[in-house]
Structures are given as structure tokens and as C-alpha cells.
Amino acid sequence: MAKRVLVAARDLFFRAKLQELVRASGAESTREEPYDVAVVELGKPGVADQIRDLVARGTAVLAFGSHVDAGELRAARALGARAVPNSEVESALHALLQA
């Protein structure tokens, strides 16, 4: 069965790029639960609670944000997410989908 992936990114073009990567890997991009993988953008209100809730439900979370905001990346890791700078999100997502 194909993995179900939530892609939560503010930028429409970047979100479309990540969704295409999801589809190309044979997974399904969806906004409806359950999710196997969630890709969430850091820097928006409520993202820490979202990560915490997803991790608690057993969803693999890939969080991404600016490399200059190391504190936010560390905080996401502390919540159980794999957190990477924007420049690494595509390769990290590809690796997660291949696992």
C-alpha cells in the first residue's frame, strides 16, 4: 500500500514541488488522515503542537525551516521530528519515502 503523506507548506509552488516528489515516489499526497508521513514547515503558529500531535499518533514527521533559525530546528527535533533546513527537505523526504 502506498504511503499517505501530508505536505503542509505555505508557499504554493514549493508545496507543489514536494507533492510531485511524493507522487513520483509512488506515495499519495493527502490532506486527510491517517498519514504515514507529514512534512511540516516551521515558523507558523501552532506548528509545535501539530508536530507533537502527529508524533504521538505514530506519524513520521519531517519538519523544515530556515537554516538561520537553528533554535526552531532543534525544538522540532526535541518534539520527535526529523528537522532539516529548507535546502535539505527534498532529499530528506525522498529518503523517508524510500524507507
Secondary structure, DSSP 4 states (H G I P E B T S, - for coil): -PPEEEEE-SSHHHHHHHHHHHHHTT-EE-SSS--SEEEEESSSTTHHHHHHHHHHTT-EEEEEE-TT-HHHHHHHHHTT-EEEEGGGHHHHHHHHHH-
